[in-house]
């Protein structure tokens, strides 16, 4: 009995001793981080993930870069293998994006206020300038092609620096035959175009487009009223040019045109002493010889000359050149690369000769016409409904030829400027070396 009791006590003491040793080892291991209870596993894994993200985010490099609008700006560069975004606060960063309008850096130059000197169109410093652009078809017929967007396309894509607004006087919805409401519609369209041209650094010609009325004296009273209103509205616009009669024709003589001009020009000059005024000439603005013999006695006057390359060739170029050699200031306010009826295919051989002559004499010009009318002189293809932002596939044969000419012209101007800049730089380096 005594032996069994003694054995039991011994066994009990061994168990207690063993438990104490095991418990001690366990406690030491736990406090040293060697043991994790099951209920602690989730918490430990989440903590590890957050710490890893913080460590990765710390790898973001801050770099100081130059900025146009501020003195310095901070640019973040993330690790190459993985992009990690970690906001530093609860505030959302505000990002301002300023849309940048696409512009043609090689567009023809805008020269500011113009004048006529020694038979040439010149800038404020007396340097000869050249305006090259597009004439609308009648804004009575195709007003949808004369908008802010279309004018912006002509400037930014095609590179032109002048647009002519052809407002018919006696034809379909003409200013002189369409009634008061129609007159207001036409004047509103002119105002829209003048504003768009001004916003895009372009010149704009307001064209009193006589045609079937033949003699400008037919609606002289209306012309006086119209130009009196226009010049008062745009007297502060240095870019507005007034063409007071498009194509006198039939039996109309230069004396008839002078009689008309002597009443209309003073109306403009009463308000604006300096505006450029273009005067049409007999025989659909092709007879310059009679003008050379008896020019108008006003400053800043130019005379219209029109041609169509499919019909008018060396004889007409010779006539024009003779007038230019006499010092007559000529503005080719309308021309086409097709036949004189406005239709047919482009005569590329004669067209190039005309362009060579215009560039040789620095003549300003507007090609006929901005529309999708089904005729050879329309710049836009007849199956194209777009009224702006045209692709090359939207252009007619004449439109493509003119577009290519403008690209070569603006590219040449850009090369000339680069050459001038290079020469100036060479001169500066020579001065420094001295």
Beta strands, then each sheet from edge to edge (+ up, - down):
strand 1: 61-65
strand 2: 73-77
strand 3: 115-117
strand 4: 120-122
strand 5: 132-138
strand 6: 162-168
strand 7: 203-209
strand 8: 240-243
strand 9: 277-279
strand 10: 301-308
strand 11: 330-336
strand 12: 365-370
sheet 1: 1+ 2-
sheet 2: 3+ 4-
sheet 3: 5+ 6+ 7+ 8+ 9+ 10+ 11+ 12+ 5+
end
